[in-house]
Amino acid sequence: MSKPKLRALPLLTAINIFIIDFAFAILHVLLKPTGLEPAVAAFCVGNLFGIVLPYFGVIAAVARIILKPVLDWIAFPGAYESLILDKARLWVGLWAALNIVVACSDSSHRCVDGADYRPRTGIVAKAAEAFFDTNYEYLKMTVVPWDKSADLPSNRKYIFACHPHGIHCTPLFLFHRKGSPFDKRFPGICENKLSGLAASVMFKIPGVREVFLSLPYIDASRSVAEAALKANRSLFVCTGSGEESLLTTKGEDILVLSRRKGFVRLALAYGCDIVPIFGVGNSDLFKTYSWGMGVRMWLQKKLHISIPIFHGRYLTPLPYRVPVTVIVGEPLKVPTPKVYGEQPDDAVVEEYLKKYIEKVKEVHKKHAHGRKLQII
């Protein structure tokens, strides 16, 4: 069987992905013998927006190791210090400006063709993947289906709705690639035209955008989601988005769901079963604070900028070591649309949203062991 063609990425984006992979490959090699790898990997994920730090660290190291002897030999002794170090701010500024230009102009996150799991080939990419896989170990992440004999035929289309968002929606990790705990339990889905939806802003932040584009994510706009479903793709999405992230409270599960009709509307229009995914423990990975909630909620609703205030262990982005049990609920079957892609009546959308919420409540009651659930 021929390999599917993956979406094309800008050259600079591909270079950045390699640099980030190189950074984490080094961490894998250095930390695996020490037993610290899972904690450091979890720290890197918890500090997602700080991922540019090891990225620039690798650039600096490569520049020092490769450029210094080359420049000193080609130009003159001390050329590296004179041309690079003394003008470091200029080079960093130019590199950052180039990345910003690419991030603002690139539209690959809106391309659904080939937005699939990108097999990790080569020593560097495989080592980087092994580094991130230790997140499953740190979080003690397990997958529990609704029934021991549960099955999700890979030839059907699904919308996997993940809850709760938490600071980071860790249940989404399970859909990124082949070989994840979800893929092992339900083989054939993660490698079969499956894409995740992520907020547009994630594809505009240098460093962060490379992480999302190296995984099967596309823009969460309705037009892109519809294009993916028309292309016979399945989707995974955290339905509560940034608003739910701001409301994260340790010890309870708060879902922004009663007004979230978009994913239900898409499922009804394109005949996708909706699969509830609930990460029990995901809300407990960080301590959160409500300081300035009014202003932060305004920013989220008006500008789609979510700024949670949180910390993990030792006041760092390292998550508390709380097991995350990911429950895969029984799919909510939807009727086959009379006209493929035709928008359903609002009354039907409301009906199926209520049915879905009841399914989520059932899953939570059965598996969350008395935790408080609030749906707003």
C-alpha positions in Angstrom: 0.0 0.0 0.0 1.4 3.4 -1.0 2.2 5.9 1.7 -0.2 8.9 1.8 1.3 12.2 0.6 1.8 14.6 3.5 1.1 18.3 3.4 3.9 20.5 2.3 5.5 22.8 4.9 7.6 25.9 4.3 11.3 25.2 4.3 11.9 27.3 7.4 9.2 25.4 9.2 10.8 22.1 8.3 14.2 23.4 9.5 12.6 24.5 12.8 11.0 21.1 13.3 14.3 19.4 12.8 16.0 21.8 15.3 13.3 21.1 17.9 13.6 17.4 17.3 17.4 17.7 17.6 17.0 19.4 21.0 14.7 16.7 22.3 16.8 13.9 20.8 19.8 15.2 22.8 17.6 15.3 26.0 16.5 11.7 25.3 20.1 10.5 24.9 21.3 12.3 28.0 18.4 11.7 30.3 17.3 8.1 29.5 20.0 6.5 31.7 19.2 8.8 34.6 15.5 8.0 34.9 14.7 11.7 34.7 13.4 11.7 31.1 9.7 11.4 31.9 9.8 14.4 34.3 11.7 16.6 31.9 9.4 15.6 29.0 6.4 16.5 31.1 8.1 19.8 32.0 8.6 20.6 28.3 4.9 19.9 27.5 3.8 21.8 30.6 5.9 24.7 29.4 4.7 24.5 25.8 5.1 28.2 25.1 8.6 28.1 26.4 9.6 25.5 23.8 11.6 28.3 22.0 14.2 28.2 24.7 15.7 24.8 23.8 15.1 25.7 20.2 17.4 28.8 20.5 19.8 26.8 22.6 20.3 24.3 19.8 20.8 27.1 17.3 23.5 28.6 19.5 25.2 25.3 20.1 25.2 24.4 16.4 26.5 27.9 15.5 29.3 27.5 18.1 30.3 23.9 17.0 30.0 24.4 13.2 30.4 28.0 12.4 33.3 28.9 14.6 35.9 26.5 13.0 34.5 27.2 9.5 34.6 31.0 9.8 38.0 31.0 11.6 39.4 28.9 8.7 37.7 30.7 5.8 38.0 34.3 7.1 40.4 35.0 9.9 41.0 33.8 13.5 38.3 35.3 15.8 35.9 35.8 12.9 33.2 33.9 14.8 33.4 36.2 17.7 33.6 39.3 15.5 30.8 38.4 13.0 28.5 36.3 15.1 28.8 36.8 18.9 29.3 40.6 18.7 26.3 40.9 16.5 24.2 38.3 18.3 21.2 40.6 18.8 21.2 41.4 15.1 21.2 37.8 14.0 18.6 36.8 16.6 16.4 39.7 15.5 16.7 38.7 11.8 15.9 35.1 12.6 12.9 36.0 14.7 11.6 38.4 12.1 11.9 35.8 9.4 10.0 33.3 11.5 7.3 35.9 12.2 6.9 36.6 8.5 6.6 32.9 7.7 4.1 32.4 10.6 1.9 35.2 9.4 2.0 34.3 5.7 1.9 30.5 5.8 -1.4 28.8 5.3 -0.4 25.1 5.6 -2.5 24.8 8.8 -5.5 25.4 6.6 -4.6 22.6 4.2 -6.5 19.3 5.0 -4.9 17.2 2.3 -2.1 15.3 3.9 -2.7 16.7 7.4 -1.9 13.3 8.8 0.4 11.6 11.3 3.9 12.2 10.0 5.9 9.0 10.5 9.1 9.7 12.4 12.1 8.5 10.3 15.7 9.0 11.0 17.7 8.7 14.2 17.0 12.3 15.4 13.2 12.2 14.8 12.8 8.8 16.4 14.8 9.8 19.5 12.7 13.0 19.8 9.5 10.9 19.6 10.8 8.5 22.2 11.5 11.5 24.5 7.9 12.7 24.2 6.4 9.3 24.6 7.7 9.2 28.2 4.9 11.7 28.9 2.5 8.7 29.0 4.7 7.2 31.7 4.9 10.4 33.8 1.1 10.9 33.7 0.5 7.2 34.0 -1.9 7.6 31.2 -4.2 4.7 30.5 -7.1 4.2 28.2 -10.4 2.7 29.4 -13.1 1.9 26.8 -16.8 1.9 27.6 -16.8 -1.9 27.4 -14.2 -4.6 27.4 -15.3 -5.7 23.9 -15.6 -2.1 22.6 -14.7 -1.5 19.0 -14.3 1.5 16.8 -14.3 0.4 13.1 -11.6 2.3 11.4 -13.7 2.7 8.2 -16.2 5.0 9.9 -15.9 8.7 10.5 -15.8 10.1 14.0 -15.5 13.3 15.9 -13.6 12.6 19.1 -14.7 15.3 21.6 -12.2 15.6 24.4 -12.9 16.8 27.9 -11.9 18.6 30.1 -9.4 21.1 28.6 -7.4 21.6 31.7 -4.3 23.8 31.3 -3.3 21.4 28.6 -5.7 19.0 27.1 -3.6 15.8 27.6 -6.2 13.4 26.2 -5.4 14.9 22.8 -1.9 13.3 23.1 -3.5 9.9 22.4 -4.6 10.9 18.9 -1.3 12.4 17.6 0.3 9.3 16.2 0.4 5.6 15.7 1.6 3.6 18.7 -0.1 5.7 21.4 -2.1 3.9 24.1 -5.3 4.8 22.2 -3.9 3.4 18.9 -2.9 0.2 20.7 -6.5 -0.2 22.0 -8.3 1.0 18.8 -5.8 0.2 15.9 -6.2 1.8 12.5 -7.7 5.1 13.5 -4.7 7.3 14.2 -3.1 6.5 10.9 -6.3 6.7 8.8 -7.1 10.4 7.8 -7.4 11.7 11.4 -6.8 15.4 12.1 -7.0 17.6 15.2 -8.4 21.0 15.5 -6.3 23.8 17.1 -6.9 27.5 17.6 -5.6 29.7 14.8 -3.2 31.5 17.2 -1.3 28.3 17.8 -0.1 28.4 14.2 1.2 32.0 14.6 3.6 31.6 17.4 7.1 30.6 16.2 8.3 27.4 17.9 4.8 26.5 19.0 3.4 26.4 15.5 6.2 23.9 14.5 5.0 21.5 17.2 1.4 21.6 15.9 2.4 21.3 12.3 4.6 18.3 13.0 1.5 16.7 14.3 -1.8 16.1 12.4 -3.4 19.5 13.4 -5.3 21.9 11.3 -7.0 25.2 11.9 -10.1 25.0 14.0 -12.2 27.4 11.8 -15.5 26.0 10.6 -14.5 26.2 6.9 -11.4 24.1 7.5 -13.2 21.6 9.7 -15.9 21.2 7.0 -13.2 20.8 4.3 -11.7 18.0 6.4 -15.0 16.2 6.8 -15.7 16.6 3.1 -12.4 14.9 2.5 -13.6 11.9 4.5 -11.5 12.7 7.6 -12.2 12.1 11.2 -11.5 14.9 13.8 -10.4 15.2 17.4 -11.0 18.4 19.3 -11.1 19.8 22.8 -14.6 21.3 22.6 -14.2 23.7 25.6 -11.3 25.5 24.1 -9.5 28.4 25.9 -12.6 29.4 27.9 -12.6 26.0 29.6 -8.9 26.2 30.2 -9.4 29.5 32.2 -12.0 27.8 34.4 -9.8 24.8 35.3 -10.0 24.1 39.0 -8.1 21.4 40.8 -10.5 18.8 42.3 -13.4 19.3 40.0 -14.2 19.1 36.3 -15.7 22.2 34.7 -16.9 21.8 31.1 -18.0 24.6 28.8 -20.4 22.5 26.8 -24.0 23.5 27.0 -23.5 26.2 24.4 -21.0 24.4 22.2 -23.1 23.3 19.3 -20.5 23.5 16.5 -19.1 20.0 16.8 -22.6 18.5 17.0 -23.7 20.5 13.9 -20.7 19.2 12.0 -21.4 15.6 13.1 -25.0 15.8 11.9 -24.2 17.5 8.6 -21.5 14.9 7.7 -22.8 11.8 9.4 -20.0 11.4 12.0 -20.4 9.5 15.2 -19.4 11.6 18.3 -17.1 9.8 20.7 -16.8 11.3 24.2 -13.3 11.3 25.5 -12.9 12.2 29.2 -9.5 12.6 30.9 -10.1 11.9 34.6 -7.3 13.7 36.5 -6.5 16.2 33.7 -7.9 19.1 35.8 -5.6 18.2 38.7 -2.2 18.5 36.9 -1.8 22.2 37.8 -2.7 24.6 40.6 -4.7 27.5 39.0 -5.6 31.0 40.2 -8.6 33.2 39.5 -6.7 36.5 39.7 -7.9 39.0 37.0 -10.4 36.5 35.7 -12.7 39.2 34.4 -10.0 40.7 32.2 -8.6 37.4 31.1 -12.1 36.1 30.2 -12.7 39.3 28.2 -9.4 38.7 26.3 -10.5 35.2 25.5 -13.9 36.0 24.2 -13.0 39.1 22.3 -9.5 38.3 21.0 -9.4 34.5 21.5 -6.3 34.9 23.7 -6.4 32.5 26.7 -4.0 33.4 29.6 -4.4 30.9 32.5 -2.4 31.5 35.6 -1.0 28.2 36.9 1.9 26.3 38.2 2.8 22.7 38.8 5.3 21.0 41.1 7.9 23.3 42.8 6.1 26.4 41.3 7.2 25.3 37.8 5.3 24.1 34.7 6.1 20.5 35.7 2.6 18.8 36.2 1.7 17.3 39.5 2.1 13.5 39.2 -1.6 12.7 39.0 -2.6 9.6 37.0 -4.7 10.6 33.9 -7.3 7.9 33.0 -8.7 8.6 29.6 -12.2 7.2 29.3 -13.4 6.4 25.7 -17.2 6.6 25.9 -19.7 4.8 23.7 -20.2 6.7 20.4 -23.3 8.8 20.0 -24.8 7.6 16.7 -26.2 10.3 14.5 -28.6 9.8 11.6 -27.3 9.7 8.0 -27.9 13.2 6.5 -30.4 13.3 3.7 -28.1 15.7 1.9 -24.4 15.3 2.7 -23.1 18.5 4.2 -26.5 20.2 4.6 -26.8 22.1 7.8 -29.2 20.4 10.2 -32.2 22.2 11.9 -31.3 24.0 15.1 -33.9 21.8 17.0 -32.1 18.7 15.9 -28.7 20.1 16.9 -30.1 21.0 20.4 -31.6 17.5 20.7 -28.3 15.7 20.0 -26.3 18.1 22.1 -28.5 17.2 25.1 -28.1 13.5 24.2 -24.3 14.0 24.1 -24.2 15.8 27.4 -26.1 12.9 29.0 -23.5 10.5 27.7 -20.7 12.7 29.2 -22.5 12.7 32.5 -22.9 8.9 32.4 -19.2 8.5 31.7 -18.2 10.9 34.5 -20.5 9.3 37.0 -19.2 5.8 36.2 -15.5 6.6 36.1 -14.8 9.8 38.0 -15.4 8.3 41.5 -17.4 11.1 43.0 -15.6 14.1 41.5 -17.7 17.2 41.0 -18.8 17.8 37.5 -20.1 21.3 36.4 -21.4 21.8 32.9 -21.9 25.4 31.8 
